[in-house]
């Protein structure tokens, strides 16, 4: 029996030594795994950001010809005063031509509905 108790004691010592090395190894593995997952997250967010930026930069230009009214309206809007005085702002509002705005919006709505069908 003396040999059995010595073997059990030796196994216990070996087991304790073995378990003492497992803790740091598991800690290192957890840290490495966390770093890898963090790197993958950052890489994915960078890819998503670059895709979003590419979508924003991919603007379809408007190739429709400008009507003479649109050109005239643009010139009128260019003559708006840069003053922040109340009288100047009121004068700009009164000089702004809003007639026919509803007709233009209705025309845009009809064109959009025609294109979606």
Secondary structure, DSSP 4 states (H G I P E B T S, - for coil): -HHHHHHHHHHHHHHHHHHHHHHHHHHHHHHHHHHHHHHHHHHHHHHHHHHHHHHHH-PPP--SPPPHHHHHHHHHHHT------HHHHHHHHHHS--TTHHHHHHHHHHHHHHHH-
